Amino acid sequence: MISGNMLNEALEEIKKITSLDVLVADDNGSLKAFTREPLHDEERLLATFALSDKMCHDGRGIYLLKDRYGGADIDFIVVLLGEARERNMIAEFLALQVKQVLKGNESRTPVNDLLSNLLLDNILHTNIESEANYLGIDPGEIRRIFIVQAQEGRESAILTKARNTFANTDDVYVVSVERGKTAVIVGGLTDDKAAAKAEEIFRLLGGSDSGVLRIGYGLGVDKLEKLIRSYRQAITALEVAELFLPKETLISYEKLGAGRIINTLDENICVDFISENFKSGEMDSIDEEILYTVEVFFENSLNISETARKMFIHRNTLIYRLNKLYNQIGLDVRNFDDAMTFRLSSMVNKKYKDLQEKK
């Protein structure tokens, strides 16, 4: 059975590269995934082609190719809409992508289906223990979720690599979850080994060079039915990192600090907090050089000499910038209380902007 969600990801990748709209149909000509719906004439041509003995059709503004996935004995058709050089090669590459998706679907098992439904909260909790026992999964073992966030366009490749990497590893399961993220579920892992496991997963999947953006992980849970808690913690870790810790690649939920709380704020609370400490638009008026300087200053525990050394600037230059910030907003970040006020306000302001962008 052809999976529309996974295919749509592959099709969007092809469109980005070629600027062609593409679609995939089964051997009867029924659409399974597309970057745009076909026009009436295109749909009619697809239906005619599906019934014919032809393996390809090269027409004006459209190219069709039939292929077969031998392992599952499934025929399918790929369609390119638009004009481009070497459309036959593009179609063959798209057919290869379809085969990779079909291969990934073959790896689905009742265990994966159970875990996927559990993480997405699509199963009654009263059924979890009995289904787990039936499938040979210990419902009482400690488990932890690691969510792998891939770079845009690399989601399918990372999922496939994770499945291949951990295919023969005891009590490690790989599940595709929402928004193209990959969940690696690890059993029998103590708290003191969680960080090392995150590093291992990052390394085994090829790190940033292979398209891994970051990995967020939650706390361990002692019952299978609680696994969704670790999953949501891992998702929160990724959300907080994207907003407040963009340079971090491995993020633990228990080490998010104030970011975990600020991420829960709604728009009204953000506005109230900022307005209590700053005039309207004052936070946004601070230039990037000052913001970066303060960020490095915080990273070095408010140590002027160490900050100046890390930034390769004279300490007087650093002091000048900090004084400039004080004259602009009235906060001296060399003072701990003012530093905390500025740091929290900056984070709340980022959260507010994020909420605005998502409207």
C-alpha positions as CSV (number, residue, x, y, z in Angstrom):
1,M,0.0,0.0,0.0
2,I,1.4,3.4,-1.0
3,S,1.7,5.9,1.9
4,G,0.6,9.4,0.9
5,N,2.3,11.2,3.7
6,M,5.7,9.9,3.1
7,L,5.3,10.3,-0.7
8,N,4.3,13.9,-0.3
9,E,7.6,14.6,1.4
10,A,9.5,13.0,-1.5
11,L,7.5,14.9,-4.1
12,E,8.1,18.2,-2.4
13,E,11.8,17.5,-2.5
14,I,11.7,16.8,-6.3
15,K,9.7,20.0,-6.9
16,K,12.2,22.1,-5.0
17,I,15.0,20.7,-7.1
18,T,13.3,20.8,-10.6
19,S,10.5,23.4,-10.2
20,L,8.2,20.8,-11.8
21,D,4.9,19.7,-10.2
22,V,4.9,15.9,-9.7
23,L,2.4,13.3,-8.8
24,V,2.3,9.6,-8.1
25,A,-0.6,7.2,-8.9
26,D,-1.2,3.5,-8.5
27,D,-1.4,1.1,-11.4
28,N,-5.1,2.0,-11.9
29,G,-4.3,5.7,-12.3
30,S,-5.7,6.6,-8.9
31,L,-3.7,9.5,-7.3
32,K,-1.8,8.8,-4.1
33,A,0.3,12.0,-3.7
34,F,0.9,15.2,-5.6
35,T,2.3,18.7,-5.4
36,R,-0.8,20.0,-7.3
37,E,-4.0,18.3,-8.5
38,P,-3.9,17.5,-12.2
39,L,-6.1,19.4,-14.6
40,H,-8.9,17.5,-16.4
41,D,-6.9,16.8,-19.5
42,E,-3.9,15.6,-17.5
43,E,-6.1,13.4,-15.4
44,R,-7.7,11.9,-18.5
45,L,-4.3,11.2,-20.1
46,L,-3.2,9.5,-16.9
47,A,-6.2,7.2,-16.9
48,T,-5.6,6.3,-20.5
49,F,-1.9,5.7,-19.9
50,A,-2.7,3.4,-16.9
51,L,-4.8,1.2,-19.2
52,S,-2.2,1.1,-22.0
53,D,0.8,-1.2,-22.5
54,K,3.1,1.8,-22.8
55,M,5.8,2.1,-20.1
56,C,6.4,5.9,-20.7
57,H,4.8,8.8,-22.4
58,D,6.6,12.0,-23.4
59,G,4.1,14.7,-24.2
60,R,3.8,18.4,-24.2
61,G,3.9,19.6,-20.7
62,I,3.6,16.1,-19.2
63,Y,5.8,13.0,-18.8
64,L,4.5,9.7,-17.5
65,L,6.5,6.6,-16.4
66,K,5.4,3.2,-15.1
67,D,7.6,1.3,-12.7
68,R,7.3,-1.7,-10.4
69,Y,8.4,-2.3,-6.8
70,G,9.4,-5.9,-7.0
71,G,9.5,-6.6,-3.2
72,A,5.9,-5.7,-2.8
73,D,4.8,-6.4,-6.4
74,I,3.2,-3.0,-6.8
75,D,2.9,-1.1,-10.0
76,F,2.9,2.6,-9.9
77,I,3.0,5.6,-12.2
78,V,5.0,8.8,-11.7
79,V,4.0,12.0,-13.6
80,L,6.0,15.2,-14.2
81,L,4.0,18.3,-15.1
82,G,5.8,21.0,-17.0
83,E,8.8,21.3,-19.4
84,A,12.4,20.5,-18.4
85,R,15.5,19.0,-19.8
86,E,16.0,15.2,-19.4
87,R,12.5,14.6,-17.9
88,N,13.1,10.9,-18.3
89,M,16.0,11.0,-15.8
90,I,13.9,13.1,-13.4
91,A,11.1,10.6,-13.6
92,E,13.4,7.7,-13.0
93,F,14.8,9.5,-9.9
94,L,11.3,10.1,-8.7
95,A,10.5,6.4,-9.2
96,L,13.5,5.5,-7.1
97,Q,12.2,7.8,-4.3
98,V,8.9,6.0,-4.5
99,K,10.6,2.7,-4.1
100,Q,12.4,3.9,-1.0
101,V,9.1,5.0,0.5
102,L,7.6,1.5,-0.2
103,K,10.6,-0.1,1.3
104,G,10.1,2.0,4.4
105,N,6.5,0.9,4.6
106,E,7.6,-2.7,4.5
107,S,9.4,-2.2,7.8
108,R,6.1,-1.4,9.5
109,T,5.2,-4.0,12.0
110,P,2.4,-4.5,14.6
111,V,5.0,-3.3,17.2
112,N,5.7,-0.1,15.3
113,D,2.0,0.5,14.8
114,L,1.3,0.1,18.5
115,L,4.1,2.5,19.4
116,S,3.1,5.0,16.8
117,N,-0.5,5.1,17.9
118,L,0.7,5.3,21.5
119,L,2.9,8.4,20.9
120,L,0.2,10.1,18.9
121,D,-2.4,9.3,21.5
122,N,-4.5,7.2,19.2
123,I,-5.0,4.2,21.4
124,L,-7.0,3.5,24.6
125,H,-4.7,3.3,27.6
126,T,-6.7,0.3,28.9
127,N,-5.6,-1.6,25.8
128,I,-1.9,-0.8,25.9
129,E,-0.7,-3.4,28.4
130,S,-2.6,-6.3,26.8
131,E,-1.5,-5.4,23.3
132,A,2.1,-5.0,24.5
133,N,2.1,-8.4,26.1
134,Y,0.6,-10.0,23.0
135,L,3.4,-8.5,20.9
136,G,6.1,-9.5,23.4
137,I,6.9,-6.0,24.7
138,D,7.5,-5.7,28.4
139,P,5.1,-2.9,29.4
140,G,6.9,-2.3,32.7
141,E,10.4,-1.6,31.4
142,I,12.0,1.9,31.7
143,R,12.0,3.6,28.3
144,R,13.0,7.0,27.0
145,I,12.1,8.9,23.8
146,F,14.7,10.6,21.6
147,I,13.2,12.7,18.8
148,V,15.4,13.3,15.8
149,Q,14.6,16.5,13.9
150,A,16.0,16.5,10.4
151,Q,16.9,19.4,8.2
152,E,14.1,20.4,5.8
153,G,13.9,17.9,2.9
154,R,15.9,15.2,4.7
155,E,13.1,13.8,6.9
156,S,12.6,10.6,4.8
157,A,16.3,9.9,4.5
158,I,16.9,10.2,8.2
159,L,13.9,8.0,9.0
160,T,15.2,5.3,6.6
161,K,18.7,5.5,8.0
162,A,17.5,5.3,11.6
163,R,15.4,2.2,10.8
164,N,18.4,0.5,9.1
165,T,20.8,1.5,11.9
166,F,18.7,0.1,14.7
167,A,17.0,-2.7,12.9
168,N,18.9,-5.4,14.8
169,T,19.3,-3.6,18.1
170,D,17.4,-5.1,21.1
171,D,14.7,-3.0,22.7
172,V,15.2,0.0,20.4
173,Y,12.3,1.0,18.2
174,V,12.1,3.6,15.4
175,V,8.8,5.3,14.7
176,S,7.8,8.0,12.3
177,V,5.8,10.7,14.1
178,E,4.2,14.1,13.4
179,R,5.8,16.7,11.2
180,G,8.3,14.4,9.7
181,K,10.2,13.7,12.9
182,T,11.7,10.4,13.9
183,A,11.2,8.9,17.3
184,V,13.9,6.5,18.6
185,I,12.5,4.6,21.6
186,V,15.2,3.2,23.9
187,G,14.6,0.7,26.7
188,G,16.7,-0.1,29.7
189,L,18.4,3.2,29.8
190,T,19.4,4.8,33.1
191,D,19.3,8.6,33.6
192,D,23.1,8.9,33.8
193,K,23.4,7.4,30.3
194,A,20.8,9.4,28.5
195,A,23.2,12.1,27.3
196,A,25.7,9.6,26.0
197,K,22.9,7.8,24.2
198,A,21.8,11.0,22.5
199,E,25.4,11.6,21.3
200,E,25.5,8.0,20.0
201,I,22.3,8.4,18.0
202,F,23.5,11.7,16.6
203,R,26.8,10.0,15.5
204,L,25.2,6.9,14.1
205,L,22.8,8.9,12.0
206,G,25.7,10.8,10.5
207,G,25.3,14.1,12.5
208,S,24.8,17.4,10.8
209,D,26.5,16.3,7.6
210,S,23.8,13.8,7.0
211,G,20.9,16.2,7.7
212,V,20.3,15.8,11.5
213,L,19.3,19.2,12.8
214,R,19.0,18.3,16.5
215,I,17.9,15.6,18.9
216,G,15.6,16.3,21.9
217,Y,14.9,13.8,24.6
218,G,12.6,13.4,27.5
219,L,12.8,11.7,30.9
220,G,12.6,7.9,31.3
221,V,9.2,6.4,32.2
222,D,8.6,3.1,33.9
223,K,5.4,2.1,32.1
224,L,4.7,1.8,28.4
225,E,1.4,3.7,28.8
226,K,3.4,6.7,30.1
227,L,5.6,6.8,27.0
228,I,3.6,9.7,25.6
229,R,4.9,11.8,28.5
230,S,8.5,11.3,27.5
231,Y,7.5,12.0,23.9
232,R,5.9,15.3,24.7
233,Q,8.9,16.3,26.8
234,A,11.2,15.5,23.8
235,I,9.0,17.6,21.5
236,T,9.1,20.5,24.1
237,A,12.9,20.2,24.2
238,L,13.0,20.7,20.4
239,E,10.6,23.6,20.5
240,V,12.5,25.4,23.2
241,A,15.9,24.7,21.5
242,E,14.6,26.1,18.2
243,L,13.5,29.3,19.9
244,F,16.2,29.9,22.6
245,L,19.1,27.4,21.9
246,P,19.5,27.4,18.1
247,K,23.2,26.3,18.4
248,E,22.5,23.2,20.5
249,T,22.2,19.9,18.8
250,L,21.4,17.6,21.8
251,I,18.8,18.9,24.2
252,S,17.5,17.3,27.3
253,Y,14.1,18.3,28.7
254,E,15.3,18.4,32.3
255,K,18.0,21.0,31.4
256,L,15.8,23.5,29.6
257,G,15.7,25.9,32.5
258,A,13.6,29.0,32.2
259,G,12.9,28.2,28.5
260,R,10.6,25.4,29.5
261,I,8.4,27.8,31.4
262,I,8.5,30.7,28.9
263,N,7.5,28.3,26.1
264,T,4.1,27.8,27.8
265,L,3.3,31.5,27.9
266,D,0.4,32.9,25.8
267,E,0.5,36.1,23.9
268,N,-1.2,38.3,26.6
269,I,1.2,37.2,29.3
270,C,4.2,38.0,27.0
271,V,2.8,41.4,26.3
272,D,2.2,42.2,29.9
273,F,5.7,41.0,31.0
274,I,7.5,43.0,28.3
275,S,5.4,46.2,28.9
276,E,6.2,46.1,32.6
277,N,9.9,46.4,31.9
278,F,10.2,48.2,28.6
279,K,8.6,51.0,26.6
280,S,6.8,50.0,23.4
281,G,9.2,48.7,20.8
282,E,12.3,49.2,23.0
283,M,13.4,45.6,22.9
284,D,13.2,45.5,19.1
285,S,15.3,48.7,18.8
286,I,18.5,47.0,20.2
287,D,20.9,46.4,17.4
288,E,22.3,42.9,16.6
289,E,25.8,43.7,17.6
290,I,24.7,44.6,21.1
291,L,22.5,41.6,21.4
292,Y,25.3,39.3,20.3
293,T,27.7,40.9,22.8
294,V,25.3,40.5,25.7
295,E,24.7,36.8,24.7
296,V,28.4,36.1,24.8
297,F,28.6,38.1,28.1
298,F,25.9,35.8,29.6
299,E,27.6,32.7,28.3
300,N,30.8,33.7,30.1
301,S,29.0,34.3,33.5
302,L,29.1,38.1,33.3
303,N,32.9,38.1,33.2
304,I,34.2,41.1,31.2
305,S,37.7,39.9,30.6
306,E,36.7,36.4,29.4
307,T,34.0,37.8,27.2
308,A,36.4,40.3,25.6
309,R,38.9,37.5,25.0
310,K,36.2,35.2,23.4
311,M,35.0,38.0,21.1
312,F,38.6,39.2,20.2
313,I,37.8,42.8,21.3
314,H,39.3,45.2,23.8
315,R,37.6,45.2,27.2
316,N,37.0,48.9,26.8
317,T,35.0,48.2,23.6
318,L,33.0,45.6,25.5
319,I,32.3,48.1,28.3
320,Y,31.3,50.7,25.8
321,R,28.7,48.4,24.3
322,L,27.3,47.5,27.7
323,N,27.1,51.2,28.6
324,K,25.3,51.8,25.3
325,L,22.7,49.2,26.2
326,Y,22.3,50.8,29.7
327,N,21.8,54.2,28.2
328,Q,19.2,52.8,25.8
329,I,17.0,50.7,28.1
330,G,18.2,51.5,31.6
331,L,19.5,48.0,32.5
332,D,23.1,47.4,33.5
333,V,23.6,43.8,32.6
334,R,26.8,43.8,34.7
335,N,24.4,43.7,37.6
336,F,23.0,40.2,38.2
337,D,19.4,41.4,38.8
338,D,19.4,43.6,35.6
339,A,21.0,40.7,33.7
340,M,18.3,38.3,34.7
341,T,15.6,40.9,33.8
342,F,17.1,41.4,30.4
343,R,17.6,37.7,29.7
344,L,14.1,36.8,30.6
345,S,12.7,39.7,28.7
346,S,14.6,38.7,25.6
347,M,13.3,35.2,25.8
348,V,9.7,36.3,26.4
349,N,10.1,38.7,23.4
350,K,11.2,35.8,21.2
351,K,8.3,33.7,22.4
352,Y,5.9,36.6,21.6
353,K,7.3,37.0,18.1
354,D,7.0,33.2,17.5
355,L,3.4,33.3,18.5
356,Q,2.8,36.2,16.2
357,E,4.4,34.4,13.3
358,K,2.3,31.3,13.9
359,K,-1.0,33.2,13.7
